[in-house]
Amino acid sequence: MGQAGGVDRPTDPRQDLLAGSGRPARDPHAGSSQQPQDLLAGSSPGQRDALAGSAPGRGDGRDGSRDHDGAARGDSGGPPRDGHPEQGRAPGGEPAEAAPVPAGQESLASLLGGRTAAVDATLPPVAFVLGWLLAGSSVPVGAATALVVGAGVAGWRLWRGDRPRAVLLGLLGVAVAAVIALRTGRAADFFLVQVASNAASALAWITSIVIRWPLLGVVVGTVLGQRGRWRRDPDLLRAYSRASWVWVAQYVLRLVVFVPLWWADAVIALGAARLALSWPLVAVCLGVSWWVLRRVLPAGHPGLRHPRT
């Protein structure tokens, strides 16, 4: 025990070692004041609902991160641990400003996903073709096979935690396609729903670009919890508009392939085209549209997560 002004105080050997050096002793019990950062790069999500059905992150100014199915998640909202401030918030309770993520460290594939949903949507048409073919060109057998597989996929998606509304819409599409084929007696008509949906999607994406609400920006902005803030950034608005044309080309390409095959009643070819133009084509669109976004955004732009408003 040392004496200072007649009052005892403990002497720390480490303070003695630092005496005269001008360096204050570090309290080993003091917590770090560095705030944890919100990291997007490095996440490797699996894929789930593509452009529709993705759950947006919380719109409270904090960025969401992708889970294993590609859906956006916000902060956990749980209480602070060990006396430290809540992750993503400053000590005073205000949202902390996240550091910009370099554009090269993220991609549309990591933000949007879509592989699982695309694969799930492909299974019923393939099942229809297989059932139709194995039963000697029987439309009822093909339709029944597609419905059974569609119901199985729906049950699997519900068990996996997908939104019931998205699951029911997918199953409804299979049921409508089966009813059309049964009513007309023409197996190729099972793919009419696919033809109509691609035509409607192409028209919707073109319209969104013309009215300056490009759907790619709407989807990504929803996933990131930005609402309409991205539209107040002229650079982002221009980049999303140009990249949205890639998705228009995707739907037009499917129409160019599906319509002649449907007209020729080429059922097996339609099934093969449905398989080839699902996830592989979506993956190409994700990659090309991301390349367009990076080319159009000026150097030094903070990226999709940080609109300049």
N, C-alpha and C positions, 0 to 999 in steps of 0.2 A: 504494500500500500504506500502511495506517495503522499506528500504533504503539499498543499497549495493554499496559502492564506488561512492555515489552521484547519482546513477541511480535508478529510481523507478522500481520495479518489483512486479508482483502480488504474493500474498501469498496464497497458497492452504492449507486449514485446514487439509487435509489428509497428506500433507507433514509435517505439524507440529506434527501430531500424530506419524509419522514414524521417526521423528528426534531422533537421538541417537541410533536407533536400528540397523543401518547398512543396512537396507533393502531399496532398491530404490523404489520410488513411481511408480506405474504402470500407464501408460498413458491409460485412458479408451478409447481413440479414436484409439489406435494402433490396427492394425489387427493381427489376429493369423498367425503365420508362419508355422503352421502345414499343410502339404499337404494332401489333401483328398486321401484316398486309394481306389484302385479298388477292389471291393468285388464281389466275385463269389458266395460264400455261402449265402444261404438264399433266392436265387432267386427261384421262383416256376413257371417255364414256363409251358404253355400248350404245346401241341405237334404239330408238323407239319412235313414237308418232312423229311423222315428218311434218309437213308444213301446217298441218292442223292437229290440234289436240295437245300441243306442248304447254305445260303449265308455266305461266310467267313467274318470274321472281318478284319479290315484294318491291313495290314502287316507292321505297322510302329513301332512295339515294344510295343504297348499298347494292353492290353488284351481286348477282346470283352465280352459283357455280353449278356445273352440270353433274347430274347423278349418272348411275350406270346405264340408265335407259335414255339419256339425252334430255330429260326434263329439267327445267331450271329450278334451283332451290335458293331461297334467301337465307339469312342468318337464322340460327337455331332459335333465337329469342329466349334462350334459357338464362338463368341468373349468372352473374359473373362468378368465376372460379377463383379461389384462393385470394380473394381481395383485389384481383386485377380488374381493370375496366373490361366491359363486354367487347368481344372481338368486333372490329370495324367501327368502334366508337371512341371518341376522345374522352379523357377523364371527366370532363364536365357533363357528359351525357349527349353531346352533339355528335352527329355522324362524322366520322373521320374521312378526310379526303384521300381516296385511294390513288396510288401512284399509277400513271398511265402504263398500260401493258403494250409493249412493242408489237406492231402489227404482225411481225413474223412469228410470234409465239402462240398464236391462236388461229383458228380456221372456222369456216362455216360448218364443217363436219363436226367439230367438237362442240359448237354452239347448238346446232339444230338436230344432228343425228338423223334418224330416219330408216336405218337399215332393218331393224326388227319389224317395224310397221310395214315396210315394203315387202319383206319376205312373207309376213303373215297374209298380206293381201293377195299374194301370188298363189298361195296354196289352193284355195277353192277353185279357181279356173283350171289349174293343172289337174286337180282331182276330177273336174267335170270331163275334161278331155280323156283322161285315163278310163273313167267309168264308161263313157260313151264308146270308146274304142274297144274295151274288153267285152262289152255286152253286145257287140255287133251293131254299132251305130244306133244304140237305144238312147233317145233323148231323156226319157223318164229316169233311167238308171244313172245317166250322167248327172242329171239335176239332183237326184237323191244323194249321190256321192258328194257333190259339191256342198249340199246343205249339211250333211253329216260332218264333213271336214270343216266347214265354216263354223258350225256350232262348237266343234272341238277347239278351234282357234280362239273363238270368243271366250270359252271357259278358261283356256290357258291365259289369255290376256287379263281377264278379271282376277285370276289367281295371282298373276304377276303384279297387279296393282294399277292397271290402266284405268282410265276414266270410263265409267259405265256408259256414258253418252257416246264416246268415240267407239267403244266396242259394239254397241247396239247399232250404230250407223253402218259399221262395217258388215255386220251380219245382215242388216236390212238390204244392203247392196247386193249381197249374194242371193238373198231370197227373191229380190226383184228380177235379177238376171235369170234365175231358174224359172220363175213364172213366165217371163217373156218367151224363153225357149220352149216351154211346155205349151204355151198358147199357140205359137206359130208352128211348132213341130220342126223347126229348123235349128240345128245345133249351133250354127254360127251366130244365131241371134243371142246366144248367151253372152256374147261379147259386145252387144249393143250398148250396154250400160257403160262399159269402158270407153267406147267411142264417144258417146255423148258427154261423159265427164271430162275427157280430154279436150273436146271442143269448147265446153263451157269454161274450163280452166284457162285455156289460151285466150279466150275473149276477156275473161276477168283480169288477167295479168296485163294484157294490152291496155285495157281501160284504166287500170290503176296507174300505169306509166303516163298515160295522156293527161290524167287529172292531177298528176304530181303527188300521188300517194302510192308509190311503187310497193307492191305486195312483199317483196323481199325485205324492204325496210320495215314494213308493218310487222312481219313475222319476227325478225331479229330484234326489233325494238320491244316487242312484247316479251320475248324470252329474257331480255336484259332488264325489263322493268322500266323502260324509258318512256313508255307511252308515246307522245308525239314530239319529244324533245329533239329527236334526230332530224326532224324536218326543219328545225330552226338553224341547222348547220348546212349551208349551201353546198359544201364539199361532200358531205354524207348524202344529201338528197340527190346530187348528180351521180354519185357512185352507185347508189342503190338503184337508180333509174336505169343506168346502163347495164348493171349486172342482172336486172330483172329480165332483160331481153334473152338472156341465156335460158331462163325457165320457159319463156314463150317458145323458144326453139325446141325445147324438150317436148312440149305438148304437140307442137306442129309435127315433129318427127314421128311421134306415135300415130298421129292421124294419117300421115303419109303411108305408114306401114299397115295399120289396122284396116283402113277403109278398103283398099283393094283386096286384101285377104278375106274380109267379110263378104264383099261383093262376089268373090269367087267361091264362097262356101268352103274355104280351106280351113277346116276346124283344127287339124293338127298343127298347121303352120301358125294359126292364131294363138294356140296354146304356147308354142315355142317362142313366138314374138312377145307374148305377155310375160314370159319368164325372163327373156333377155332384156326387155325394156323396162324392167322394174328397178331393183336396187342397183345393178350396174350403171344404168343410165342416170339414176339419181346421184350416184357417187361422182360421175363425170360432171354433172351440173354443179354439184357442190364445189368441186375443185376448180372448174372454169370460172364460175361466178366469183369465187374468192380471189382468183387471179385478176379478174376485171376490177374488183373493188380495190385491190392493192395498187393496180396500175393507175386508177383514176384519182385516188386520194393523193393529195400533194405530200411531198416530203415533209416530215416533221409533224404530220397530223397525229394526234394521240390515239386514234383507233376507234373502232366501233363502240367501245364502252364509254367513250368520253366525247360526246358531241360538243362542238364549239358553239355554245349559245351565249 
